[in-house]
Amino acid sequence: MIQLINAYKKKEKIAQLKSFLERVAPVRVTPFRIVEAVSCAVISGSERIITEEGILPSAEDFLLKVKVPVIGICYGMQLISCVFGAQIESGDNIKGLRKVKIIRENLLTTGLPREVMLPESHRERIISVSDKLEIFAVSKAGIELVKVKGRDIYGTQFHFERSKKYGYIVLKNFLRIAGEDV
């Protein structure tokens, strides 16, 4: 079972991501908290702005204590990155397809081309990472894929759930990391 953490301010905004995930595995929607009997956790995007609102204390606590693999999408990546020492900045809205370059292979990128067009929708971006994070993909918009060193915690700036061609490749790779048979 996938734990889907709803970072949106409004509950109904999570429906599209939930529907995407449910095509592959059962989903349980929760706030930021440790949940038993899940194989992994997905942190949604959000309209929240970390540079204005800061990091939710419950999110930081969750990320420091969680034992299952985690992937954060967009805001989820920014949150993960900040908790593990990265710096972000607010800027222009970035929307639409962007060419993402895989600069280092990892389990999450298996089956993706080295350059892939993926959807984005964000205003904040990571400008520097700490030695706790590894960078695996970039674009002209900035850092696109990170992993916390020594842990199965990933973040994607791009919205893989909105990509018909590549979204399920990323999701299935993540579920394999979590030990799911997909």
N, CA and C atoms as a LAMMPS dump frame, in Angstrom:
ITEM: TIMESTEP
0
ITEM: NUMBER OF ATOMS
546
ITEM: BOX BOUNDS ff ff ff
-5.0000000000000000e+02 5.0000000000000000e+02
-5.0000000000000000e+02 5.0000000000000000e+02
-5.0000000000000000e+02 5.0000000000000000e+02
ITEM: ATOMS id mol type element x y z
1 1 1 N 0.832 -1.183 0
2 1 2 C 0 0 0
3 1 3 C 0.879 1.249 0
4 2 1 N 0.466 2.243 -0.796
5 2 2 C 1.16 3.521 -0.875
6 2 3 C 0.52 4.505 0.099
7 3 1 N 1.342 5.155 0.903
8 3 2 C 0.874 6.273 1.715
9 3 3 C 1.029 7.524 0.857
10 4 1 N -0.072 8.198 0.59
11 4 2 C -0.049 9.435 -0.181
12 4 3 C -0.232 10.589 0.79
13 5 1 N 0.801 11.392 0.943
14 5 2 C 0.746 12.517 1.869
15 5 3 C 0.254 13.74 1.118
16 6 1 N -0.884 14.241 1.553
17 6 2 C -1.51 15.388 0.911
18 6 3 C -0.924 16.678 1.474
19 7 1 N -0.049 17.305 0.699
20 7 2 C 0.553 18.572 1.116
21 7 3 C -0.26 19.776 0.65
22 8 1 N -1.288 19.529 -0.159
23 8 2 C -2.125 20.63 -0.632
24 8 3 C -2.907 21.249 0.518
25 9 1 N -3.297 22.508 0.348
26 9 2 C -4.108 23.19 1.356
27 9 3 C -5.555 22.701 1.303
28 10 1 N -5.997 22.294 0.112
29 10 2 C -7.374 21.821 -0.059
30 10 3 C -7.361 20.324 -0.366
31 11 1 N -8.193 19.577 0.34
32 11 2 C -8.215 18.113 0.207
33 11 3 C -8.525 17.639 -1.208
34 12 1 N -9.394 18.341 -1.919
35 12 2 C -9.833 17.864 -3.229
36 12 3 C -8.734 17.929 -4.297
37 13 1 N -7.677 18.684 -4.073
38 13 2 C -6.613 18.809 -5.074
39 13 3 C -5.795 17.53 -5.23
40 14 1 N -5.911 16.615 -4.3
41 14 2 C -5.113 15.39 -4.32
42 14 3 C -5.695 14.321 -5.258
43 15 1 N -6.899 14.519 -5.744
44 15 2 C -7.629 13.485 -6.496
45 15 3 C -6.87 12.969 -7.719
46 16 1 N -6.265 13.858 -8.515
47 16 2 C -5.573 13.426 -9.736
48 16 3 C -4.386 12.524 -9.408
49 17 1 N -3.592 12.909 -8.439
50 17 2 C -2.437 12.093 -8.057
51 17 3 C -2.887 10.76 -7.472
52 18 1 N -3.914 10.79 -6.649
53 18 2 C -4.443 9.556 -6.051
54 18 3 C -4.9 8.591 -7.145
55 19 1 N -5.618 9.102 -8.126
56 19 2 C -6.105 8.274 -9.233
57 19 3 C -4.937 7.659 -10.014
58 20 1 N -3.901 8.439 -10.263
59 20 2 C -2.707 7.946 -10.96
60 20 3 C -2.079 6.788 -10.192
61 21 1 N -1.884 6.958 -8.892
62 21 2 C -1.243 5.932 -8.07
63 21 3 C -2.1 4.675 -7.951
64 22 1 N -3.416 4.847 -7.85
65 22 2 C -4.322 3.707 -7.659
66 22 3 C -4.36 2.772 -8.861
67 23 1 N -3.888 3.211 -10.001
68 23 2 C -3.838 2.323 -11.166
69 23 3 C -2.802 1.224 -10.986
70 24 1 N -1.902 1.413 -10.015
71 24 2 C -0.817 0.461 -9.803
72 24 3 C -0.888 -0.216 -8.435
73 25 1 N -1.363 0.499 -7.41
74 25 2 C -1.376 -0.056 -6.046
75 25 3 C -2.435 0.651 -5.205
76 26 1 N -2.887 0.004 -4.125
77 26 2 C -3.823 0.669 -3.217
78 26 3 C -3.161 1.89 -2.571
79 27 1 N -3.976 2.892 -2.252
80 27 2 C -3.475 4.166 -1.731
81 27 3 C -4.227 4.549 -0.464
82 28 1 N -3.485 5.082 0.492
83 28 2 C -4.077 5.634 1.713
84 28 3 C -3.617 7.083 1.836
85 29 1 N -4.549 8.036 1.789
86 29 2 C -4.225 9.46 1.876
87 29 3 C -4.157 9.872 3.343
88 30 1 N -3.06 10.557 3.704
89 30 2 C -2.852 10.981 5.09
90 30 3 C -2.177 12.352 5.113
91 31 1 N -2.168 12.991 6.284
92 31 2 C -1.274 14.139 6.466
93 31 3 C 0.138 13.609 6.73
94 32 1 N 1.061 14.493 7.079
95 32 2 C 2.424 14.063 7.406
96 32 3 C 2.423 13.342 8.743
97 33 1 N 2.524 12.013 8.699
98 33 2 C 2.669 11.207 9.916
99 33 3 C 3.117 9.808 9.515
100 34 1 N 3.779 9.146 10.437
101 34 2 C 4.227 7.776 10.201
102 34 3 C 3.007 6.867 10.255
103 35 1 N 2.867 6.003 9.24
104 35 2 C 1.722 5.098 9.142
105 35 3 C 2.256 3.674 9.038
106 36 1 N 1.631 2.76 9.749
107 36 2 C 2.01 1.341 9.682
108 36 3 C 1.391 0.703 8.439
109 37 1 N 1.95 -0.4 8.025
110 37 2 C 1.412 -1.243 6.946
111 37 3 C 1.38 -0.547 5.586
112 38 1 N 2.38 0.292 5.303
113 38 2 C 2.554 0.84 3.96
114 38 3 C 3.964 0.47 3.498
115 39 1 N 4.127 0.335 2.185
116 39 2 C 5.452 -0.019 1.664
117 39 3 C 6.27 1.209 1.29
118 40 1 N 5.584 2.34 1.104
119 40 2 C 6.279 3.555 0.685
120 40 3 C 5.366 4.76 0.883
121 41 1 N 5.938 5.944 0.686
122 41 2 C 5.161 7.18 0.813
123 41 3 C 5.458 8.101 -0.363
124 42 1 N 4.415 8.778 -0.832
125 42 2 C 4.521 9.771 -1.895
126 42 3 C 4.05 11.098 -1.307
127 43 1 N 4.884 12.134 -1.42
128 43 2 C 4.502 13.471 -0.963
129 43 3 C 4.065 14.262 -2.185
130 44 1 N 2.852 14.781 -2.136
131 44 2 C 2.286 15.5 -3.276
132 44 3 C 2.969 16.842 -3.498
133 45 1 N 2.642 17.431 -4.618
134 45 2 C 2.977 18.825 -4.854
135 45 3 C 2.077 19.689 -3.982
136 46 1 N 2.193 20.984 -4.117
137 46 2 C 1.367 21.887 -3.317
138 46 3 C 1.487 23.303 -3.855
139 47 1 N 0.471 24.095 -3.554
140 47 2 C 0.538 25.517 -3.862
141 47 3 C 1.291 26.283 -2.774
142 48 1 N 1.709 25.579 -1.729
143 48 2 C 2.468 26.212 -0.646
144 48 3 C 3.822 26.704 -1.176
145 49 1 N 4.321 27.766 -0.576
146 49 2 C 5.599 28.361 -0.958
147 49 3 C 6.519 28.321 0.258
148 50 1 N 7.533 27.479 0.215
149 50 2 C 8.422 27.292 1.365
150 50 3 C 9.143 28.585 1.725
151 51 1 N 9.553 29.369 0.72
152 51 2 C 10.274 30.607 1.015
153 51 3 C 9.399 31.629 1.726
154 52 1 N 8.088 31.459 1.671
155 52 2 C 7.166 32.365 2.366
156 52 3 C 6.6 31.745 3.642
157 53 1 N 6.329 30.442 3.603
158 53 2 C 5.636 29.783 4.717
159 53 3 C 6.541 28.932 5.596
160 54 1 N 7.744 28.637 5.136
161 54 2 C 8.642 27.775 5.893
162 54 3 C 8.271 26.307 5.743
163 55 1 N 8.995 25.47 6.468
164 55 2 C 8.776 24.019 6.431
165 55 3 C 7.781 23.642 7.515
166 56 1 N 6.786 22.853 7.154
167 56 2 C 5.829 22.361 8.146
168 56 3 C 6.567 21.484 9.155
169 57 1 N 6.442 21.76 10.461
170 57 2 C 7.133 20.931 11.455
171 57 3 C 6.78 19.446 11.341
172 58 1 N 5.526 19.133 11.024
173 58 2 C 5.128 17.728 10.894
174 58 3 C 5.829 17.066 9.708
175 59 1 N 6.111 17.832 8.661
176 59 2 C 6.809 17.292 7.491
177 59 3 C 8.265 16.988 7.829
178 60 1 N 8.91 17.893 8.522
179 60 2 C 10.304 17.669 8.904
180 60 3 C 10.419 16.458 9.822
181 61 1 N 9.543 16.369 10.799
182 61 2 C 9.545 15.235 11.728
183 61 3 C 9.343 13.921 10.968
184 62 1 N 8.384 13.911 10.039
185 62 2 C 8.115 12.724 9.232
186 62 3 C 9.366 12.302 8.461
187 63 1 N 9.979 13.237 7.756
188 63 2 C 11.127 12.907 6.905
189 63 3 C 12.337 12.436 7.698
190 64 1 N 12.508 12.927 8.889
191 64 2 C 13.646 12.504 9.706
192 64 3 C 13.437 11.126 10.323
193 65 1 N 12.164 10.716 10.498
194 65 2 C 11.867 9.454 11.181
195 65 3 C 11.393 8.319 10.272
196 66 1 N 10.912 8.624 9.078
197 66 2 C 10.301 7.612 8.214
198 66 3 C 11.299 6.5 7.876
199 67 1 N 10.795 5.279 7.827
200 67 2 C 11.63 4.105 7.528
201 67 3 C 11.379 3.541 6.129
202 68 1 N 10.235 3.847 5.525
203 68 2 C 9.913 3.325 4.191
204 68 3 C 10.44 4.289 3.125
205 69 1 N 10.62 3.811 1.892
206 69 2 C 11.026 4.712 0.812
207 69 3 C 10.002 5.835 0.603
208 70 1 N 10.503 7.003 0.242
209 70 2 C 9.67 8.195 0.043
210 70 3 C 10.053 8.836 -1.283
211 71 1 N 9.045 9.342 -1.994
212 71 2 C 9.313 10.199 -3.148
213 71 3 C 8.449 11.445 -3.014
214 72 1 N 9.072 12.588 -3.189
215 72 2 C 8.358 13.857 -3.151
216 72 3 C 8.297 14.448 -4.541
217 73 1 N 7.125 14.95 -4.912
218 73 2 C 6.906 15.527 -6.231
219 73 3 C 6.813 17.047 -6.098
220 74 1 N 7.625 17.772 -6.844
221 74 2 C 7.607 19.229 -6.909
222 74 3 C 7.79 19.841 -5.513
223 75 1 N 6.725 20.332 -4.889
224 75 2 C 6.823 20.838 -3.517
225 75 3 C 7.411 19.772 -2.604
226 76 1 N 7.034 18.517 -2.828
227 76 2 C 7.574 17.423 -2.021
228 76 3 C 9.085 17.328 -2.135
229 77 1 N 9.619 17.542 -3.34
230 77 2 C 11.075 17.548 -3.526
231 77 3 C 11.703 18.746 -2.832
232 78 1 N 11.087 19.894 -2.96
233 78 2 C 11.62 21.098 -2.321
234 78 3 C 11.664 20.914 -0.805
235 79 1 N 10.618 20.32 -0.273
236 79 2 C 10.533 20.055 1.164
237 79 3 C 11.64 19.095 1.607
238 80 1 N 11.764 17.973 0.916
239 80 2 C 12.815 16.993 1.222
240 80 3 C 14.183 17.672 1.163
241 81 1 N 14.409 18.406 0.098
242 81 2 C 15.705 19.05 -0.09
243 81 3 C 16.02 20.028 1.034
244 82 1 N 15.047 20.825 1.438
245 82 2 C 15.26 21.789 2.528
246 82 3 C 15.531 21.086 3.855
247 83 1 N 14.767 20.037 4.149
248 83 2 C 14.973 19.297 5.4
249 83 3 C 16.392 18.732 5.45
250 84 1 N 16.929 18.347 4.295
251 84 2 C 18.267 17.763 4.25
252 84 3 C 19.325 18.765 3.765
253 85 1 N 19.096 20.044 4.04
254 85 2 C 20.137 21.054 3.922
255 85 3 C 20.247 21.864 2.653
256 86 1 N 19.344 21.703 1.71
257 86 2 C 19.411 22.485 0.472
258 86 3 C 18.847 23.885 0.693
259 87 1 N 19.164 24.76 -0.248
260 87 2 C 18.588 26.098 -0.245
261 87 3 C 17.739 26.249 -1.494
262 88 1 N 16.613 26.947 -1.338
263 88 2 C 15.734 27.184 -2.48
264 88 3 C 15.493 28.675 -2.618
265 89 1 N 15.019 29.05 -3.808
266 89 2 C 14.636 30.436 -4.032
267 89 3 C 13.33 30.457 -4.808
268 90 1 N 12.608 31.538 -4.645
269 90 2 C 11.374 31.752 -5.378
270 90 3 C 11.709 32.55 -6.634
271 91 1 N 10.989 32.27 -7.71
272 91 2 C 11.252 32.969 -8.968
273 91 3 C 10.019 32.994 -9.841
274 92 1 N 10.242 33.018 -11.142
275 92 2 C 9.144 33.023 -12.103
276 92 3 C 8.432 31.68 -12.107
277 93 1 N 7.148 31.707 -12.482
278 93 2 C 6.412 30.456 -12.649
279 93 3 C 6.996 29.688 -13.832
280 94 1 N 7.231 28.415 -13.62
281 94 2 C 7.714 27.533 -14.681
282 94 3 C 6.61 26.518 -14.937
283 95 1 N 6.08 26.511 -16.149
284 95 2 C 4.986 25.606 -16.495
285 95 3 C 5.249 24.986 -17.856
286 96 1 N 4.773 23.762 -18.003
287 96 2 C 4.88 23.091 -19.29
288 96 3 C 5.979 22.053 -19.323
289 97 1 N 6.204 21.517 -20.507
290 97 2 C 7.214 20.476 -20.684
291 97 3 C 8.616 21.082 -20.68
292 98 1 N 9.533 20.4 -20.008
293 98 2 C 10.939 20.811 -19.95
294 98 3 C 11.811 19.61 -20.302
295 99 1 N 12.925 19.884 -20.975
296 99 2 C 13.884 18.822 -21.269
297 99 3 C 14.691 18.554 -20.002
298 100 1 N 14.549 17.349 -19.472
299 100 2 C 15.261 16.927 -18.269
300 100 3 C 16.393 16.002 -18.7
301 101 1 N 17.595 16.277 -18.198
302 101 2 C 18.769 15.462 -18.523
303 101 3 C 19.141 14.608 -17.318
304 102 1 N 19.171 13.299 -17.542
305 102 2 C 19.632 12.374 -16.504
306 102 3 C 21.159 12.448 -16.523
307 103 1 N 21.758 12.939 -15.438
308 103 2 C 23.219 13.093 -15.411
309 103 3 C 23.907 11.938 -14.694
310 104 1 N 23.146 11.187 -13.905
311 104 2 C 23.65 9.978 -13.235
312 104 3 C 22.512 8.981 -13.176
313 105 1 N 22.811 7.738 -13.513
314 105 2 C 21.798 6.686 -13.444
315 105 3 C 21.536 6.306 -11.991
316 106 1 N 20.317 5.916 -11.719
317 106 2 C 19.964 5.295 -10.44
318 106 3 C 18.731 4.437 -10.666
319 107 1 N 18.281 3.752 -9.628
320 107 2 C 17.141 2.838 -9.777
321 107 3 C 15.881 3.551 -10.237
322 108 1 N 15.705 4.804 -9.857
323 108 2 C 14.494 5.543 -10.219
324 108 3 C 14.463 5.897 -11.705
325 109 1 N 15.623 6.044 -12.327
326 109 2 C 15.668 6.469 -13.73
327 109 3 C 15.78 5.313 -14.721
328 110 1 N 15.788 4.08 -14.241
329 110 2 C 15.876 2.92 -15.127
330 110 3 C 14.756 2.97 -16.169
331 111 1 N 15.119 2.836 -17.433
332 111 2 C 14.127 2.827 -18.504
333 111 3 C 13.808 4.194 -19.082
334 112 1 N 14.358 5.261 -18.497
335 112 2 C 14.146 6.603 -19.046
336 112 3 C 15.282 6.943 -20.005
337 113 1 N 14.982 7.685 -21.077
338 113 2 C 16.065 8.151 -21.938
339 113 3 C 16.953 9.147 -21.181
340 114 1 N 18.161 9.369 -21.658
341 114 2 C 19.085 10.326 -21.014
342 114 3 C 18.52 11.745 -21.038
343 115 1 N 17.763 12.073 -22.071
344 115 2 C 17.062 13.355 -22.151
345 115 3 C 15.596 13.052 -22.37
346 116 1 N 14.752 13.639 -21.531
347 116 2 C 13.33 13.316 -21.562
348 116 3 C 12.509 14.578 -21.299
349 117 1 N 11.427 14.739 -22.04
350 117 2 C 10.531 15.879 -21.841
351 117 3 C 9.529 15.514 -20.748
352 118 1 N 9.509 16.318 -19.688
353 118 2 C 8.627 16.046 -18.551
354 118 3 C 7.914 17.322 -18.113
355 119 1 N 6.664 17.183 -17.603
356 119 2 C 5.886 18.355 -17.21
357 119 3 C 6.344 18.961 -15.882
358 120 1 N 6.281 20.292 -15.833
359 120 2 C 6.633 21.018 -14.618
360 120 3 C 5.599 22.096 -14.346
361 121 1 N 5.484 22.46 -13.085
362 121 2 C 4.627 23.563 -12.665
363 121 3 C 5.087 23.99 -11.276
364 122 1 N 5.96 25.004 -11.237
365 122 2 C 6.49 25.44 -9.942
366 122 3 C 7.03 26.857 -10.028
367 123 1 N 7.207 27.451 -8.85
368 123 2 C 7.776 28.791 -8.74
369 123 3 C 9.102 28.774 -7.982
370 124 1 N 9.273 27.799 -7.124
371 124 2 C 10.501 27.705 -6.349
372 124 3 C 11.426 26.668 -6.977
373 125 1 N 12.728 26.857 -6.738
374 125 2 C 13.696 25.896 -7.253
375 125 3 C 14.859 25.792 -6.279
376 126 1 N 15.53 24.649 -6.339
377 126 2 C 16.693 24.415 -5.489
378 126 3 C 17.888 25.127 -6.124
379 127 1 N 18.612 25.898 -5.311
380 127 2 C 19.781 26.603 -5.845
381 127 3 C 21.096 26.004 -5.35
382 128 1 N 21.053 25.268 -4.239
383 128 2 C 22.255 24.567 -3.772
384 128 3 C 21.83 23.398 -2.896
385 129 1 N 22.632 22.345 -2.915
386 129 2 C 22.341 21.17 -2.093
387 129 3 C 23.46 20.968 -1.079
388 130 1 N 23.132 20.259 -0.029
389 130 2 C 24.133 19.915 0.985
390 130 3 C 24.809 18.606 0.593
391 131 1 N 25.776 18.193 1.396
392 131 2 C 26.445 16.918 1.13
393 131 3 C 25.575 15.722 1.503
394 132 1 N 24.356 15.97 1.98
395 132 2 C 23.416 14.885 2.3
396 132 3 C 22.588 14.47 1.085
397 133 1 N 22.67 15.245 0.007
398 133 2 C 21.856 14.992 -1.18
399 133 3 C 22.724 14.695 -2.395
400 134 1 N 22.206 13.817 -3.26
401 134 2 C 22.835 13.515 -4.544
402 134 3 C 21.916 14.024 -5.646
403 135 1 N 22.493 14.596 -6.688
404 135 2 C 21.726 15.099 -7.833
405 135 3 C 21.832 14.085 -8.97
406 136 1 N 20.673 13.734 -9.552
407 136 2 C 20.645 12.751 -10.635
408 136 3 C 20.105 13.296 -11.953
409 137 1 N 19.39 14.432 -11.921
410 137 2 C 18.861 15.006 -13.16
411 137 3 C 18.76 16.52 -13.016
412 138 1 N 18.93 17.203 -14.157
413 138 2 C 18.875 18.666 -14.195
414 138 3 C 18.142 19.108 -15.459
415 139 1 N 17.773 20.384 -15.484
416 139 2 C 17.219 21.017 -16.682
417 139 3 C 17.67 22.473 -16.669
418 140 1 N 17.271 23.228 -17.671
419 140 2 C 17.577 24.663 -17.669
420 140 3 C 16.885 25.36 -16.507
421 141 1 N 15.824 24.749 -15.988
422 141 2 C 15.101 25.317 -14.843
423 141 3 C 15.794 25.009 -13.518
424 142 1 N 16.756 24.075 -13.521
425 142 2 C 17.472 23.769 -12.281
426 142 3 C 17.586 22.28 -12.005
427 143 1 N 17.677 21.957 -10.734
428 143 2 C 17.818 20.572 -10.278
429 143 3 C 16.466 19.877 -10.388
430 144 1 N 16.458 18.673 -10.959
431 144 2 C 15.207 17.966 -11.241
432 144 3 C 14.997 16.687 -10.437
433 145 1 N 16.076 16.047 -10.002
434 145 2 C 15.94 14.782 -9.276
435 145 3 C 17.052 14.68 -8.245
436 146 1 N 16.647 14.473 -6.994
437 146 2 C 17.617 14.299 -5.907
438 146 3 C 17.297 13.032 -5.131
439 147 1 N 18.313 12.568 -4.398
440 147 2 C 18.161 11.434 -3.484
441 147 3 C 18.94 11.766 -2.222
442 148 1 N 18.366 11.428 -1.075
443 148 2 C 19.071 11.579 0.189
444 148 3 C 20.091 10.447 0.273
445 149 1 N 21.347 10.786 0.509
446 149 2 C 22.406 9.774 0.582
447 149 3 C 22.122 8.777 1.701
448 150 1 N 22.26 7.491 1.369
449 150 2 C 22.097 6.437 2.36
450 150 3 C 20.661 6.101 2.719
451 151 1 N 19.703 6.764 2.082
452 151 2 C 18.286 6.492 2.358
453 151 3 C 17.522 6.459 1.045
454 152 1 N 16.416 5.742 1.036
455 152 2 C 15.57 5.685 -0.159
456 152 3 C 14.545 6.814 -0.118
457 153 1 N 15.044 8.038 -0.105
458 153 2 C 14.198 9.233 -0.136
459 153 3 C 14.598 10.025 -1.373
460 154 1 N 13.632 10.182 -2.285
461 154 2 C 13.854 10.823 -3.575
462 154 3 C 12.952 12.041 -3.721
463 155 1 N 13.36 12.943 -4.592
464 155 2 C 12.513 14.077 -4.936
465 155 3 C 12.621 14.371 -6.413
466 156 1 N 11.468 14.634 -7.047
467 156 2 C 11.448 15.033 -8.454
468 156 3 C 10.806 16.409 -8.554
469 157 1 N 11.501 17.347 -9.194
470 157 2 C 10.896 18.654 -9.438
471 157 3 C 9.794 18.522 -10.482
472 158 1 N 10.003 17.66 -11.452
473 158 2 C 9.011 17.427 -12.504
474 158 3 C 7.837 16.618 -11.943
475 159 1 N 6.696 16.765 -12.605
476 159 2 C 5.475 16.045 -12.212
477 159 3 C 5.367 14.769 -13.043
478 160 1 N 6.02 13.703 -12.595
479 160 2 C 5.979 12.458 -13.374
480 160 3 C 4.567 11.912 -13.49
481 161 1 N 3.702 12.217 -12.524
482 161 2 C 2.326 11.715 -12.558
483 161 3 C 1.517 12.331 -13.688
484 162 1 N 2.007 13.39 -14.292
485 162 2 C 1.309 14.046 -15.401
486 162 3 C 1.866 13.639 -16.763
487 163 1 N 2.835 12.75 -16.775
488 163 2 C 3.44 12.298 -18.026
489 163 3 C 2.856 10.949 -18.42
490 164 1 N 2.109 10.936 -19.512
491 164 2 C 1.518 9.677 -19.967
492 164 3 C 2.593 8.698 -20.42
493 165 1 N 3.643 9.208 -21.021
494 165 2 C 4.67 8.334 -21.584
495 165 3 C 5.637 7.804 -20.525
496 166 1 N 6.037 8.649 -19.576
497 166 2 C 7.1 8.257 -18.645
498 166 3 C 6.672 8.145 -17.185
499 167 1 N 5.489 8.611 -16.861
500 167 2 C 5.048 8.626 -15.467
501 167 3 C 5.036 7.274 -14.795
502 168 1 N 4.506 6.28 -15.485
503 168 2 C 4.43 4.95 -14.868
504 168 3 C 5.788 4.26 -14.803
505 169 1 N 6.718 4.65 -15.672
506 169 2 C 8.081 4.106 -15.558
507 169 3 C 8.682 4.546 -14.229
508 170 1 N 8.585 5.843 -13.926
509 170 2 C 9.124 6.368 -12.666
510 170 3 C 8.397 5.745 -11.48
511 171 1 N 7.062 5.69 -11.535
512 171 2 C 6.294 5.128 -10.42
513 171 3 C 6.651 3.66 -10.183
514 172 1 N 6.698 2.874 -11.232
515 172 2 C 7.018 1.45 -11.06
516 172 3 C 8.443 1.255 -10.553
517 173 1 N 9.375 2.07 -11.016
518 173 2 C 10.739 1.997 -10.48
519 173 3 C 10.734 2.289 -8.983
520 174 1 N 9.983 3.302 -8.573
521 174 2 C 9.911 3.646 -7.152
522 174 3 C 9.287 2.502 -6.351
523 175 1 N 8.23 1.91 -6.868
524 175 2 C 7.588 0.802 -6.153
525 175 3 C 8.516 -0.412 -6.061
526 176 1 N 9.343 -0.641 -7.071
527 176 2 C 10.343 -1.72 -6.988
528 176 3 C 11.361 -1.42 -5.89
529 177 1 N 11.781 -0.165 -5.781
530 177 2 C 12.681 0.243 -4.697
531 177 3 C 12.042 -0.076 -3.35
532 178 1 N 10.718 0.093 -3.277
533 178 2 C 9.968 -0.169 -2.042
534 178 3 C 9.679 -1.653 -1.828
535 179 1 N 10.118 -2.502 -2.761
536 179 2 C 9.922 -3.94 -2.599
537 179 3 C 8.62 -4.471 -3.151
538 180 1 N 7.9 -3.641 -3.891
539 180 2 C 6.638 -4.074 -4.496
540 180 3 C 6.923 -4.852 -5.775
541 181 1 N 6.088 -5.824 -6.071
542 181 2 C 6.196 -6.617 -7.289
543 181 3 C 5.277 -6.002 -8.335
544 182 1 N 5.834 -5.163 -9.21
545 182 2 C 5.017 -4.487 -10.231
546 182 3 C 5.514 -4.805 -11.629
